[in-house]
Amino acid sequence: MNKNFSFIILTFNEEIHLPRLLNSIKNLNAKTFILDSGSTDETLKIAEQYGAEVKQNPFINHPKQWDFALKNFKVETPWTIGLDADQTVTPELFEMLANFKEDDNKDINGIYFNRKNFFQGRWIRFGTFYPFYLLKMFRTGLGFSDLNENMDHRFIAPGKAKIWKKGWILEENLKENDIAFWKSKHERYSDLVAQEEIERILKLRNQSLKPNLLGSPDEKRAWLKRLWWKLPLGLRPYLYFSYRMFFKLGIFEGRTGIKFHYLQGFWFRRLVDRKIKALQKTYR
C-alpha cells in the first residue's frame, strides 16, 4: 500500500465516470476514500469492486462536502489528494505521483495540478481555461476546504506550495454532453453563487485568502474575484464574455468551445446577476 498519499473522491451517480478515474490511479496502490451523497446508480457497487472505503453524507454544497470528507475519513498517509469523480489522472501525472518522495518535499505543504477541461469532447484551451492550476495535493491534517465559498470549492494549505505544470488532470463531465443537464445543473449553481454574493455584500462572508495578482494561483483568483464583485451587475457578463472571447482568444476555440464560453462565461453569469438583483429587493 502506498505510504505517501491517499485519495479522497466525491461522488453522486458517477457510474460513467468513476471507473475511468479509478482505473487511472489503481496502480499507484493508494488507499482510496469515497464520500457519496446518495447515488442510486452503480456508483457504490463500483467503489466496492475497487476496494474503496465509502461514507455517505447529504450534499449541501461542494465546500461543505469536502469539509466533511476531510474531517471524517481516517487518512493515515502524510499527504491527501482530493479529486472529483469526473477527473482522471494522466500518465504524466501518474509518473510524477509514482516517483513522489517525501524527502524531496519536506518544506512543501501543497501541490497544484494543471487541469485540462473538456466540454463535449473538446479541450477548452483558451478563454482563461488553460493552464489552470488547482491545489489538489496537500499535507493531511493541514489542508482544509474553504467554507467561505458557497459553490466553487478550493483546498487551502498554509505555507509553501509548488506547481506541477506537466502534472495534468483531465476533467470531462460526460453528463454535460446533454445541454439540458448542463443548464439544470447551473441553474442550481446560480442560486448558490447569487446567495454567496449577497452575503458578501452584507459582510457576512470574507475571502479566506489574501487577494494577490502576483501570488499563488488561488491568491490570483481571489484578486480577480474581488475585482468581479466591484463590476456593475448586468454589465459584467458582457465584459467577461468579451474578455474571454477576444483578449483570451476564445474565438479560436471552434464551434463547441465557443458554445462553452457562451454558456459558462455569459449565460450563467447573466443568470447569476438576475438572481442577485431579485435577492437585493428582498433585503431592502
Buried (B, 14 or more C-beta within 10 A) or exposed (E): EBEBBBBBBBBBBBBBBBBBBBEBBEEBEBBBBBBBBEBEBBBBEBBEEBEBBBEEBEBEBBBBBBBBBBEEBEBEBBBBBBBBBBBBBBEEBBEBBEEBEEEEBEEBBBBBBBBBBBBBEBBBBBBBBBBBBBBBBBBBEBBBBBBBBBBBBBBBBEEEBBBBEEBBBBBBBBBBEEEEEBBEBBEEBBBBBBBBBBBBBEEEBEBBBEBEEEBBBBBBBBBEBEEEEEEEBEEBBEEBBBBBBEEBEBBEBBEBBBBBBBBBBBBBBBBBBBBBEEBBEEEE
